[in-house]
Amino acid sequence: MTKPLQRVGGLALALIFILLVIAGIVTSKPSWYRSLTQENGRNTPESLKKPQEPSRSAENGHPGRQGPLTPREMSMAKAAWQYFVASTQENTGLANAVLSYPSTTMWDTASYIAALVSARELEIIDKREFDLRTLKLLGSIQGLDLFRGELPNKAYNTKTAEKVNYENKPGEIGFSALDIGRMMVWLYILKQRYPYLANSVDGVMLKWKFCNAVDAKGKLYGAGVGGNNQTQYFQEGRLGYEEYAAKGFALWGFDTRQASEAGPFDFIEIFGVKVP
């Protein structure tokens, strides 16, 4: 099982890389970005056509930010991309969740897709490299041996693309609706941003069976292996992660109204500020 601290180095770089893209990739507000960010009609088509002046929040006084990366930020982005250059397996196209440990999850694989999109939009890689890496990755994802024919297993060996347990040994341990929801967000972005990849993305989605992952009330479920090797399903997700994963399912047409609700939660006061 991967220790949390072992993941910090690689995933910290990945996080820096993904955060940097917010400053540069969405300057033109493409349609897929609008579909992810529009809420309650606040972003109108007319406002999206006009360059937005940096705004200052009345609550915290933080200026808004958009536009190209600074030279320092671009240098950081290029350095972060080298993590994926070093960790991607040639045979499968999958990237290690930890630099030298050949294992990954759907959550971490979604991070790799995010990095691919970011690197392409920031022109760190050209279209040829983007296409080669992305098509190889999508082919491997489509070919994954699913957990009992339903959805991707919680972990896979990146060298062989085989299902593994938390010790990276052959086996199966269930599926995570949270991991899959995050993957669905980035598959949706790939399809909307690069229409020529739509068939490959649809090939992945059409193979997956979601019957036991979301119920009629819009609640998300994960799966594990219980006694007598029986599949056990359980509600998965809490405040934050659950709503995030629900957004991924909703983008593909699933009713996730219950999983999308923020409650139940309470507030605690910290230095006079109520925090959920």
Rosetta silent file (secondary structure, phi, psi, omega in degrees, C-alpha in Angstrom):
SEQUENCE: MTKPLQRVGGLALALIFILLVIAGIVTSKPSWYRSLTQENGRNTPESLKKPQEPSRSAENGHPGRQGPLTPREMSMAKAAWQYFVASTQENTGLANAVLSYPSTTMWDTASYIAALVSARELEIIDKREFDLRTLKLLGSIQGLDLFRGELPNKAYNTKTAEKVNYENKPGEIGFSALDIGRMMVWLYILKQRYPYLANSVDGVMLKWKFCNAVDAKGKLYGAGVGGNNQTQYFQEGRLGYEEYAAKGFALWGFDTRQASEAGPFDFIEIFGVKVP
SCORE:     score description
SCORE:     0.000 S_00000001
   1 L     0.000  134.605 -177.570    0.000    0.000    0.000 S_00000001
   2 L   -73.003  127.547  178.531    1.350    3.400   -0.942 S_00000001
   3 L   -75.981  140.482 -177.478    2.142    5.507    2.062 S_00000001
   4 H   -54.103  -39.986 -176.869    0.635    9.007    1.912 S_00000001
   5 H   -68.041  -25.372  179.623    3.961   10.730    2.404 S_00000001
   6 H   -67.962  -22.808 -174.672    5.472    8.882   -0.545 S_00000001
   7 H   -86.135  -11.564 -169.041    2.978   10.569   -2.841 S_00000001
   8 H   -61.807  -47.423 -174.180    3.775   14.135   -1.808 S_00000001
   9 H   -57.784  -57.743 -177.687    6.652   14.877   -4.183 S_00000001
  10 H   -65.683  -45.794 -176.028    5.062   13.822   -7.456 S_00000001
  11 H   -71.435  -27.559  175.378    1.545   14.892   -6.693 S_00000001
  12 H   -64.343  -42.501  176.366    2.711   18.275   -5.384 S_00000001
  13 H   -62.164  -42.719  179.445    4.291   18.942   -8.758 S_00000001
  14 H   -61.709  -40.012 -179.955    1.113   17.773  -10.469 S_00000001
  15 H   -64.400  -44.329  177.698   -0.942   20.110   -8.299 S_00000001
  16 H   -57.696  -42.981 -177.400    1.306   23.065   -9.112 S_00000001
  17 H   -63.268  -45.813 -178.617    0.962   22.242  -12.786 S_00000001
  18 H   -67.884  -37.921  178.164   -2.827   22.035  -12.693 S_00000001
  19 H   -65.333  -37.591 -179.999   -3.120   25.245  -10.664 S_00000001
  20 H   -63.061  -33.358 -177.799   -0.939   27.087  -13.145 S_00000001
  21 H   -64.923  -26.220  179.334   -3.237   26.160  -15.984 S_00000001
  22 H   -60.548  -33.704 -178.320   -6.046   28.097  -14.331 S_00000001
  23 H   -76.448  -25.143 -172.787   -4.076   31.262  -15.008 S_00000001
  24 H  -118.177  -35.545 -170.283   -3.395   30.501  -18.658 S_00000001
  25 L   -74.313  -30.911 -170.525   -5.626   27.874  -20.248 S_00000001
  26 L  -100.331   17.306 -177.694   -9.011   29.457  -19.698 S_00000001
  27 L   -59.141  -37.331 -177.489   -8.284   32.957  -20.904 S_00000001
  28 L   -86.981   -3.304  179.124  -10.464   32.416  -23.999 S_00000001
  29 L    49.394   63.236  178.645  -13.301   30.755  -22.018 S_00000001
  30 L   -66.143  169.890 -172.925  -13.985   27.837  -24.470 S_00000001
  31 H   -61.712  -38.472 -178.670  -17.347   26.084  -24.431 S_00000001
  32 H   -67.050  -32.916  178.234  -16.237   23.153  -22.291 S_00000001
  33 H   -69.434  -41.554  178.906  -14.902   25.559  -19.664 S_00000001
  34 H   -61.492  -38.766 -178.934  -18.148   27.511  -19.622 S_00000001
  35 H   -65.547  -25.657  178.683  -20.136   24.293  -19.144 S_00000001
  36 H   -85.227  -22.899 -171.637  -18.059   23.531  -16.070 S_00000001
  37 H  -112.911  -18.479 -179.668  -18.246   27.002  -14.576 S_00000001
  38 L   -66.056  136.742  179.462  -21.609   28.498  -15.467 S_00000001
  39 L  -153.569  127.593  176.406  -23.960   28.580  -12.515 S_00000001
  40 L    55.542   29.313  174.140  -27.299   30.304  -12.033 S_00000001
  41 L    71.134   14.460 -176.590  -26.825   32.332  -15.218 S_00000001
  42 L   -71.330  -34.154  179.524  -24.063   34.486  -13.771 S_00000001
  43 L   -97.647   95.005 -178.759  -21.745   33.978  -16.761 S_00000001
  44 L   -83.144  154.548  178.310  -23.730   35.274  -19.730 S_00000001
  45 H   -54.250  -38.413 -178.130  -22.532   34.754  -23.324 S_00000001
  46 H   -65.152  -42.051 -178.601  -22.091   38.540  -23.695 S_00000001
  47 H   -68.654  -27.716 -179.072  -19.899   38.844  -20.626 S_00000001
  48 H   -74.774  -20.919 -179.935  -17.778   35.939  -21.784 S_00000001
  49 H   -79.222  -22.237 -175.170  -16.999   37.743  -25.043 S_00000001
  50 L   -94.756  138.175  174.453  -15.570   40.768  -23.283 S_00000001
  51 L   -58.552  132.913 -177.440  -12.120   40.851  -21.658 S_00000001
  52 L   -93.710  127.894  176.013  -12.655   40.844  -17.935 S_00000001
  53 L   -72.445  146.546  175.854  -10.874   43.409  -15.811 S_00000001
  54 L   -54.187  131.273 -178.286   -9.210   42.079  -12.665 S_00000001
  55 L  -103.685  159.232  178.159  -11.809   42.135   -9.935 S_00000001
  56 E  -125.545  119.781 -179.119  -11.374   42.718   -6.243 S_00000001
  57 L   -69.367  133.425  179.068  -13.537   40.811   -3.807 S_00000001
  58 L   -68.572  -20.567 -175.832  -15.247   43.006   -1.247 S_00000001
  59 L   -83.501  -44.087 -175.446  -14.898   40.225    1.264 S_00000001
  60 L  -120.800   -3.812  176.251  -11.197   39.425    1.152 S_00000001
  61 L    68.724   20.476 -178.572   -9.675   42.128   -1.055 S_00000001
  62 L   -91.548  125.688 -178.828   -7.930   39.595   -3.340 S_00000001
  63 E   -70.132  148.875  175.312   -7.473   40.788   -6.939 S_00000001
  64 L   -72.397  168.899 -178.512   -8.648   38.564   -9.766 S_00000001
  65 L  -148.893  129.196  169.461   -6.143   37.040  -12.157 S_00000001
  66 L  -154.941  166.383 -179.683   -6.211   35.968  -15.796 S_00000001
  67 L   118.205 -177.177 -177.382   -3.913   36.107  -18.777 S_00000001
  68 L   -67.680  158.966  177.507   -0.653   34.438  -19.854 S_00000001
  69 L   -71.064  151.711  172.889    1.766   32.933  -17.396 S_00000001
  70 L   -75.672  162.770  176.814    4.723   34.933  -16.216 S_00000001
  71 H   -54.705  -38.284  179.586    8.188   33.612  -17.195 S_00000001
  72 H   -66.815  -42.136  179.113    8.593   32.264  -13.659 S_00000001
  73 H   -65.988  -39.756  177.835    5.225   30.493  -13.788 S_00000001
  74 H   -63.456  -38.825  176.809    6.021   28.995  -17.193 S_00000001
  75 H   -61.913  -40.957  177.179    9.309   27.709  -15.823 S_00000001
  76 H   -64.456  -41.225 -179.865    7.425   26.074  -12.948 S_00000001
  77 H   -64.120  -42.587  178.875    4.916   24.517  -15.359 S_00000001
  78 H   -64.945  -38.550  177.683    7.665   23.066  -17.547 S_00000001
  79 H   -65.794  -40.836  179.905    9.406   21.642  -14.486 S_00000001
  80 H   -65.410  -37.567  179.442    6.147   20.096  -13.264 S_00000001
  81 H   -61.603  -29.306 -179.499    5.522   18.498  -16.670 S_00000001
  82 H   -63.004  -23.674  174.530    8.822   16.644  -16.357 S_00000001
  83 H   -58.704  -45.342 -177.893    7.243   14.566  -13.593 S_00000001
  84 H   -74.424  -31.276  174.313    4.900   13.014  -16.152 S_00000001
  85 H   -59.804  -42.584 -177.009    7.667   12.653  -18.709 S_00000001
  86 H   -78.866  -26.044 -171.065    9.605   10.565  -16.187 S_00000001
  87 H  -101.840   -6.279 -178.712    6.673    8.597  -14.757 S_00000001
  88 E   -79.258  132.106  179.476    4.744    7.538  -17.883 S_00000001
  89 L   -85.417  127.671 -175.582    5.069    3.874  -18.820 S_00000001
  90 L   -63.379  -38.973 -174.772    5.852    3.359  -22.511 S_00000001
  91 L   -69.181  -36.081 -173.667    3.958    0.068  -22.840 S_00000001
  92 L  -111.685  -21.841 -174.954    0.643    1.247  -21.404 S_00000001
  93 L    80.200   -0.001  177.402    0.708    5.033  -21.501 S_00000001
  94 L   -81.589  150.410  179.391   -0.289    5.083  -17.828 S_00000001
  95 E  -108.912  138.358  177.667    1.575    7.363  -15.433 S_00000001
  96 L   -62.648  137.823  174.500    2.786    6.316  -12.003 S_00000001
  97 L   -68.997  -29.853  173.806    0.936    7.968   -9.149 S_00000001
  98 E  -123.950  138.088 -166.756    4.330    8.065   -7.399 S_00000001
  99 L   -45.021  -51.238 -173.992    7.422    8.608   -9.518 S_00000001
 100 L  -105.633   10.929 -177.288    9.161    5.250   -9.011 S_00000001
 101 E  -113.899  112.244 -171.690    6.169    3.150   -7.926 S_00000001
 102 L   -78.377   63.663  178.520    4.330    1.514  -10.882 S_00000001
 103 E  -143.323  151.325  178.263    0.779    1.848   -9.595 S_00000001
 104 E  -153.485  168.641  176.440   -2.068    4.249  -10.225 S_00000001
 105 L  -125.578  172.824  175.455   -5.749    4.912   -9.586 S_00000001
 106 H   -66.415  -32.343  177.301   -8.465    6.522  -11.683 S_00000001
 107 H   -61.704  -49.010 -178.617   -8.049    9.671   -9.590 S_00000001
 108 H   -69.241  -33.789  177.516   -4.340    9.870  -10.403 S_00000001
 109 H   -67.528  -35.312  173.744   -4.943    8.970  -14.047 S_00000001
 110 H   -62.710  -36.745  176.360   -7.396   11.867  -14.252 S_00000001
 111 H   -61.749  -37.102  177.913   -4.594   14.075  -12.915 S_00000001
 112 H   -66.270  -40.985  176.420   -2.440   12.897  -15.820 S_00000001
 113 H   -61.932  -42.048  177.284   -5.187   13.828  -18.293 S_00000001
 114 H   -58.990  -40.679  179.303   -5.394   17.239  -16.621 S_00000001
 115 H   -67.147  -38.586  177.998   -1.636   17.600  -17.061 S_00000001
 116 H   -61.810  -48.028  178.918   -1.863   16.596  -20.737 S_00000001
 117 H   -61.069  -44.324 -179.514   -4.533   19.205  -21.431 S_00000001
 118 H   -62.132  -46.670 -178.312   -2.572   21.806  -19.487 S_00000001
 119 H   -63.692  -38.081  179.133    0.701   21.058  -21.253 S_00000001
 120 H   -68.079  -46.330 -176.483   -0.957   21.227  -24.663 S_00000001
 121 H   -69.285  -29.498  176.655   -2.811   24.481  -23.981 S_00000001
 122 L   -86.719    0.890  178.507    0.295   26.094  -22.517 S_00000001
 123 L    61.724   32.115  172.578    2.239   24.874  -25.584 S_00000001
 124 L   -77.958  -33.499  173.535    4.705   22.938  -23.488 S_00000001
 125 L  -122.564  154.833  179.556    4.066   19.966  -25.789 S_00000001
 126 L   -89.664  176.515 -176.192    2.986   20.024  -29.435 S_00000001
 127 H   -62.276  -38.304 -178.624   -0.102   18.391  -30.941 S_00000001
 128 H   -61.358  -48.945 -179.416    1.788   15.303  -32.065 S_00000001
 129 H   -65.487  -40.499  177.923    3.060   14.473  -28.591 S_00000001
 130 H   -59.029  -47.333 -178.256   -0.326   15.286  -27.065 S_00000001
 131 H   -64.787  -44.237 -179.624   -2.127   12.986  -29.496 S_00000001
 132 H   -60.967  -46.724 -178.920    0.345   10.129  -29.090 S_00000001
 133 H   -67.441  -44.746 -174.985    0.187   10.250  -25.311 S_00000001
 134 H   -69.168  -44.150 -179.758   -3.573   10.770  -25.076 S_00000001
 135 H   -66.483  -37.605  175.829   -4.584    8.100  -27.586 S_00000001
 136 H   -62.529  -44.407 -179.564   -2.220    5.591  -25.972 S_00000001
 137 H   -64.875  -47.378 -179.556   -3.696    6.382  -22.565 S_00000001
 138 H   -62.584  -36.988  177.068   -7.323    6.198  -23.722 S_00000001
 139 H   -62.760  -40.617  178.674   -6.635    2.878  -25.426 S_00000001
 140 H   -69.211  -40.186  178.982   -5.246    1.452  -22.206 S_00000001
 141 H   -63.402  -42.413  179.600   -8.140    2.801  -20.122 S_00000001
 142 H   -64.650  -32.246 -177.776  -10.661    1.278  -22.515 S_00000001
 143 L   -87.398    0.713 -178.360   -8.850   -2.043  -22.347 S_00000001
 144 L   -60.833  140.728  172.161   -8.670   -2.218  -18.536 S_00000001
 145 L   -75.902  114.900 -173.589   -9.999   -5.342  -16.895 S_00000001
 146 L   -79.346  158.937  174.705  -12.864   -3.930  -14.838 S_00000001
 147 E   -67.128  106.975  177.951  -13.816   -4.848  -11.295 S_00000001
 148 L    49.701   38.845  174.654  -16.228   -7.718  -11.857 S_00000001
 149 L    74.501   10.030 -176.205  -17.256   -6.339  -15.203 S_00000001
 150 L  -103.769  -73.521 -173.921  -18.597   -3.080  -13.792 S_00000001
 151 E  -138.759  167.200 -178.787  -16.133   -0.218  -13.356 S_00000001
 152 L   -57.021  140.870  175.401  -12.363    0.277  -13.055 S_00000001
 153 L   -61.361  161.685 -178.701  -10.667   -1.345  -10.093 S_00000001
 154 L   -67.112  -23.403 -178.038   -9.319    0.989   -7.407 S_00000001
 155 L  -148.506  149.055  178.435   -5.720    0.363   -8.478 S_00000001
 156 E  -138.591  148.816  172.454   -3.761   -0.842  -11.510 S_00000001
 157 E   -77.608  123.463 -175.465   -0.154   -1.722  -12.234 S_00000001
 158 L   -71.912  -22.132  179.451    1.053    0.936  -14.665 S_00000001
 159 L   -78.062  -35.393 -174.558    3.538   -1.386  -16.366 S_00000001
 160 L  -113.031  -14.259 -175.014    1.038   -4.138  -17.150 S_00000001
 161 L    64.204   22.545  179.154   -2.360   -2.363  -16.755 S_00000001
 162 L   -88.767  150.496  173.438   -3.453   -5.298  -14.579 S_00000001
 163 E   -63.122  138.411  179.328   -5.800   -5.002  -11.617 S_00000001
 164 E  -139.575  165.289  174.224   -3.869   -4.940   -8.345 S_00000001
 165 L   -91.662 -170.222 -176.882   -4.446   -4.637   -4.624 S_00000001
 166 L   -70.408  -10.578  175.331   -2.977   -1.965   -2.366 S_00000001
 167 L   -96.773    8.205 -178.813    0.358   -3.822   -2.346 S_00000001
 168 L    63.605   31.279  174.876    0.460   -3.636   -6.163 S_00000001
 169 L  -107.318  150.018 -177.537    0.009   -7.386   -6.436 S_00000001
 170 E   -50.787  133.051 -179.237   -2.515   -8.988   -8.815 S_00000001
 171 L   162.399 -179.534  177.501   -6.009   -8.836   -7.375 S_00000001
 172 L  -136.877  144.379 -173.372   -9.137   -6.733   -7.165 S_00000001
 173 L  -131.911    2.133  179.021  -10.373   -4.525   -4.350 S_00000001
 174 L   117.333 -172.178  176.256  -13.451   -2.753   -5.664 S_00000001
 175 E  -129.521  155.621 -179.782  -14.189    0.554   -7.345 S_00000001
 176 L  -113.761  118.214  177.231  -14.330    4.146   -6.125 S_00000001
 177 H   -64.731  -30.179  178.989  -17.182    6.383   -7.295 S_00000001
 178 H   -67.806  -47.259  178.868  -15.097    9.402   -6.249 S_00000001
 179 H   -61.563  -43.105 -177.874  -12.132    8.392   -8.397 S_00000001
 180 H   -68.424  -37.961  177.064  -14.404    7.584  -11.326 S_00000001
 181 H   -60.564  -42.806  177.339  -16.283   10.868  -10.953 S_00000001
 182 H   -63.901  -41.402  177.526  -13.028   12.806  -11.213 S_00000001
 183 H   -60.570  -38.901 -179.151  -12.065   10.761  -14.270 S_00000001
 184 H   -65.659  -33.174  175.299  -15.427   11.585  -15.864 S_00000001
 185 H   -58.998  -48.857 -174.488  -14.754   15.323  -15.443 S_00000001
 186 H   -79.241  -25.896  171.405  -11.545   15.099  -17.432 S_00000001
 187 H   -66.713  -38.350  177.609  -12.913   12.690  -20.041 S_00000001
 188 H   -63.644  -43.605  178.527  -15.685   15.224  -20.623 S_00000001
 189 H   -61.679  -44.082  177.627  -13.137   18.017  -21.019 S_00000001
 190 H   -56.810  -46.686 -176.727  -11.151   15.928  -23.514 S_00000001
 191 H   -65.697  -41.128 -177.556  -14.264   15.249  -25.572 S_00000001
 192 H   -76.340  -38.359 -176.121  -15.457   18.865  -25.582 S_00000001
 193 H   -78.502  -34.168 -177.100  -12.084   20.515  -26.092 S_00000001
 194 L  -128.320   82.542 -174.800  -10.798   18.054  -28.717 S_00000001
 195 H   -56.407  -27.607  179.815  -13.774   16.673  -30.707 S_00000001
 196 H   -67.644  -12.244  176.149  -11.537   14.391  -32.771 S_00000001
 197 H   -95.045    0.649 -173.293  -10.980   12.396  -29.561 S_00000001
 198 H   -58.063  -43.420 -178.589  -14.726   11.948  -28.968 S_00000001
 199 H   -62.909  -39.952  179.480  -14.911    8.394  -30.322 S_00000001
 200 H   -67.461  -40.576  177.676  -12.025    7.260  -28.136 S_00000001
 201 H   -65.992  -45.254  179.302  -13.553    8.881  -25.047 S_00000001
 202 H   -61.960  -33.389  178.004  -16.982    7.412  -25.792 S_00000001
 203 H   -61.057  -34.139  176.181  -15.366    4.009  -26.204 S_00000001
 204 H   -69.712  -52.098 -174.272  -14.245    4.221  -22.580 S_00000001
 205 H   -64.111  -36.870 -177.271  -17.575    5.404  -21.212 S_00000001
 206 H   -70.361  -20.151  179.092  -19.677    2.904  -23.144 S_00000001
 207 H   -81.207  -25.208 -175.180  -17.739   -0.006  -21.661 S_00000001
 208 L   -81.811  144.445  179.302  -18.388    1.015  -18.064 S_00000001
 209 L  -112.992  117.147 -171.663  -21.511   -0.110  -16.203 S_00000001
 210 L  -100.907    5.062 -172.259  -22.835    2.468  -13.744 S_00000001
 211 L   -54.300  -37.759 -176.590  -25.929    0.632  -12.453 S_00000001
 212 L  -100.015    4.108 -177.967  -24.493    0.091   -8.964 S_00000001
 213 L   -96.759  -22.747  178.956  -22.529    3.354   -8.756 S_00000001
 214 E  -144.007  131.911 -176.950  -25.453    5.802   -8.640 S_00000001
 215 L   -98.135 -177.371 -174.362  -28.998    5.102   -7.455 S_00000001
 216 L   -65.718  -20.416  179.591  -32.371    6.548   -8.409 S_00000001
 217 L   -94.113    1.527  177.962  -32.061    9.286   -5.773 S_00000001
 218 L    83.235   28.629  178.164  -28.712   10.474   -7.067 S_00000001
 219 L  -101.074  141.936 -177.744  -26.505    8.988   -4.354 S_00000001
 220 E   -93.839  143.854 -179.596  -23.018    7.670   -5.202 S_00000001
 221 E  -131.697  139.189  169.851  -21.766    4.221   -4.227 S_00000001
 222 E  -101.075  178.829 -178.884  -18.388    2.573   -4.167 S_00000001
 223 E  -139.286  151.606  176.719  -17.727   -1.148   -4.053 S_00000001
 224 E  -146.850  179.171  179.571  -15.456   -3.528   -2.180 S_00000001
 225 E  -105.552  120.301 -178.298  -14.933   -7.215   -1.565 S_00000001
 226 L  -101.263 -159.577  178.573  -16.645   -8.557    1.551 S_00000001
 227 H   -61.741  149.500 -178.073  -16.931  -11.919    3.247 S_00000001
 228 H    58.507   25.478  176.878  -17.125  -14.987    1.036 S_00000001
 229 H    62.378   25.286 -179.546  -15.679  -12.862   -1.765 S_00000001
 230 L   -86.591  146.111  176.688  -19.027  -11.129   -2.260 S_00000001
 231 E   -73.891  131.542  176.608  -19.285   -7.638   -3.723 S_00000001
 232 E  -118.312  132.619  178.912  -20.346   -5.048   -1.171 S_00000001
 233 E  -107.799  142.407 -176.865  -21.688   -1.630   -2.137 S_00000001
 234 E  -148.401  146.442  177.004  -21.531    1.372    0.179 S_00000001
 235 E   -60.171  135.544 -175.664  -22.311    5.078    0.024 S_00000001
 236 L  -127.450  135.608  173.829  -19.116    6.921   -0.800 S_00000001
 237 L   111.124  145.705  175.505  -18.086   10.500   -0.293 S_00000001
 238 L  -133.565 -173.235 -174.254  -18.424   13.319    2.195 S_00000001
 239 L   -50.227  123.186  178.615  -18.485   17.115    2.029 S_00000001
 240 L   103.321  -72.667 -179.501  -16.339   18.334   -0.851 S_00000001
 241 H   -61.886  -42.227 -177.094  -15.224   15.129   -2.542 S_00000001
 242 H   -63.068  -46.019 -179.679  -18.771   13.856   -2.974 S_00000001
 243 H   -65.688  -35.557  178.072  -20.018   17.031   -4.678 S_00000001
 244 H   -64.006  -48.931  179.100  -16.949   17.093   -6.895 S_00000001
 245 H   -63.893  -37.723  179.590  -17.454   13.513   -8.038 S_00000001
 246 H   -60.252  -36.288  178.109  -21.186   14.145   -8.490 S_00000001
 247 H   -61.015  -39.215  178.324  -20.336   16.928  -10.954 S_00000001
 248 H   -62.601  -44.707  177.589  -18.447   14.425  -13.081 S_00000001
 249 H   -63.960  -41.511 -177.147  -21.417   12.063  -13.212 S_00000001
 250 H   -64.283  -34.662  179.078  -23.799   14.964  -13.911 S_00000001
 251 H   -59.396  -27.422 -179.657  -21.740   16.122  -16.894 S_00000001
 252 L   -99.453   14.238  172.011  -22.559   12.784  -18.536 S_00000001
 253 L    96.349    3.615  179.786  -26.267   13.029  -17.825 S_00000001
 254 L   -80.198  143.943  174.947  -26.591   11.202  -14.509 S_00000001
 255 L   -82.684  111.261 -177.523  -29.012   12.486  -11.887 S_00000001
 256 L  -122.813   35.340 -172.439  -26.829   13.162   -8.841 S_00000001
 257 H   -59.278  -38.192 -178.607  -29.108   15.504   -6.900 S_00000001
 258 H   -73.369  -41.425  178.746  -28.569   13.802   -3.528 S_00000001
 259 H   -68.756  -22.436 -177.929  -24.803   13.503   -3.888 S_00000001
 260 H   -83.648  -12.582  179.587  -24.663   17.139   -5.016 S_00000001
 261 L   -72.362  135.471 -177.471  -26.251   18.466   -1.835 S_00000001
 262 L   -70.500  -33.537 -177.207  -23.737   20.088    0.498 S_00000001
 263 L   -74.064  169.730   -2.095  -25.475   18.951    3.696 S_00000001
 264 L   -83.485  141.549  174.607  -25.459   17.679    6.254 S_00000001
 265 L  -156.711  166.390  179.634  -22.823   19.910    7.782 S_00000001
 266 L  -130.774  173.163  179.720  -22.420   22.422   10.566 S_00000001
 267 L  -112.327  148.589  172.081  -20.331   25.553   11.120 S_00000001
 268 E  -126.113  140.550 -178.027  -17.539   26.224   13.557 S_00000001
 269 E   -93.494  124.562  179.136  -16.359   29.735   14.364 S_00000001
 270 E  -124.092  114.609 -178.498  -12.630   30.413   13.949 S_00000001
 271 L    51.090   42.104  176.678  -11.420   33.925   14.811 S_00000001
 272 L    82.113    1.636  179.993  -14.902   35.252   14.238 S_00000001
 273 E  -111.070  128.229  177.958  -15.346   33.516   10.877 S_00000001
 274 E   -81.412  121.275 -176.319  -17.888   30.730   10.455 S_00000001
 275 E  -117.553  131.487  178.987  -16.262   27.826    8.616 S_00000001
 276 L   -59.902    0.000    0.000  -18.221   24.759    7.355 S_00000001
